[in-house]
Amino acid sequence: QVQVVESGGGLVQPGGSLRLSCAASGFTSSKYAMSWYRQAPGKERELVATITRAPARITYADSVKGRFTISRDDAKNTVYLQMNSLKPEDTAVYYCNRFNVPVPSWGQGTQVTVAS
């Protein structure tokens, strides 16, 4: 079964850090560009970061540049999102998926809440 499972979210204070993980199964993630997305309450899902196949090229939304880092461990079929200097406006459900050919069934996502 082709799927992605996100984990690592939680409640963190402003300025804190979290590391999200995206475990892929049923396909070889190294063959795909992979992306992180987020959706805040009442807002559209937005693209946060993308990492291509090797040699990896990386792009970020302007809102997270310099604070978030996307990476991948192809041996573990896993993609990560290191989030530093978190802000209340980063509060959202975070999802991962293949960028060019999305897995039709999105994962449940992982909730990130930034609040004091």
Phi, psi and omega per residue, in radians:
Q1 nan 2.225 3.132
V2 -1.410 2.099 3.137
Q3 -2.775 2.857 3.009
V4 -2.235 2.523 -3.138
V5 -2.263 2.096 -3.130
E6 -1.662 2.585 3.095
S7 -2.707 2.935 3.028
G8 1.855 -0.051 3.139
G9 -1.260 3.101 3.123
G10 2.887 -2.974 3.096
L11 -1.721 2.244 -3.117
V12 -2.454 2.606 3.107
Q13 -1.349 2.709 3.054
P14 -0.936 2.394 -3.084
G15 1.582 -0.164 -3.115
G16 -1.431 -3.073 -3.079
S17 -2.314 2.675 3.007
L18 -2.542 2.677 3.042
R19 -2.148 2.044 3.114
L20 -1.636 2.593 3.081
S21 -2.156 2.573 3.098
C22 -2.295 1.875 -3.132
A23 -1.654 2.118 3.134
A24 -1.679 2.503 3.055
S25 -2.484 2.671 -3.130
G26 1.435 -0.050 3.064
F27 -2.729 2.838 -3.127
T28 -1.646 1.862 -3.019
S29 -1.117 -0.429 -3.124
S30 -1.132 -0.282 -3.141
K31 -1.517 -0.021 -3.040
Y32 -2.267 2.625 2.828
A33 -1.250 2.389 -3.116
M34 -2.096 2.556 -3.069
S35 -2.350 2.681 2.926
W36 -1.870 2.445 3.094
Y37 -2.224 2.892 3.013
R38 -2.549 2.684 3.112
Q39 -2.407 2.033 3.087
A40 -1.576 2.743 -3.138
P41 -0.945 2.247 3.093
G42 1.339 0.111 -3.109
K43 -2.117 2.854 3.080
E44 -1.294 2.703 3.028
R45 -1.168 2.361 -3.126
E46 -2.170 2.606 3.115
L47 -1.387 2.236 -3.098
V48 -1.764 -0.844 -3.071
A49 -2.763 2.613 3.123
T50 -2.385 2.444 3.042
I51 -2.226 2.219 -3.095
T52 -1.440 3.104 2.984
R53 -1.122 2.854 3.111
A54 -1.096 2.496 -0.120
P55 -1.226 2.192 -2.949
A56 -1.158 2.285 2.917
R57 -1.982 2.459 -2.990
I58 -2.196 2.421 3.038
T59 -2.299 2.632 -3.131
Y60 -2.307 2.647 2.928
A61 -1.148 2.567 -3.128
D62 -0.991 -0.572 -3.060
S63 -1.186 -0.305 -3.086
V64 -2.080 -0.063 -3.125
K65 -0.993 2.359 3.137
G66 1.472 -0.162 -3.136
R67 -2.054 -0.597 -3.098
F68 -1.877 2.576 3.082
T69 -2.342 2.138 3.066
I70 -1.685 2.478 3.108
S71 -2.615 2.957 3.141
R72 -2.478 2.568 3.024
D73 -2.117 1.671 -3.053
D74 -1.161 -0.472 3.101
A75 -1.143 -0.509 3.140
K76 -1.755 0.022 -3.122
N77 0.968 0.711 -3.004
T78 -2.335 2.509 3.066
V79 -2.097 2.512 -3.079
Y80 -2.115 2.757 2.980
L81 -2.375 1.865 3.061
Q82 -1.519 2.153 -3.083
M83 -2.062 2.035 3.122
N84 -2.029 2.869 3.099
S85 0.872 0.837 -3.059
L86 -1.139 2.547 -3.125
K87 -2.113 2.737 3.098
P88 -0.951 -0.570 3.141
E89 -1.274 -0.092 3.019
D90 -1.456 -0.109 3.131
T91 -1.062 2.173 -3.074
A92 -3.109 2.981 2.887
V93 -1.586 2.251 -3.096
Y94 -1.805 2.329 -3.124
Y95 -2.184 2.698 2.954
C96 -2.157 2.774 3.106
N97 -2.943 2.889 2.984
R98 -1.152 2.486 -3.044
F99 -1.387 -0.897 -3.020
N100 -1.452 -0.620 -3.105
V101 -2.260 1.397 -3.037
P102 -1.027 2.518 2.954
V103 -1.116 2.196 -3.035
P104 -0.992 -0.711 -3.140
S105 -1.656 1.821 3.121
W106 -1.133 2.613 3.064
G107 -1.184 3.083 3.141
Q108 -1.331 -0.258 -3.129
G109 1.388 3.046 3.091
T110 -2.334 2.289 -3.043
Q111 -1.399 2.260 3.007
V112 -2.044 2.148 3.121
T113 -2.158 2.142 3.132
V114 -1.939 1.928 -3.083
A115 -2.747 2.641 3.131
S116 -1.644 nan nan
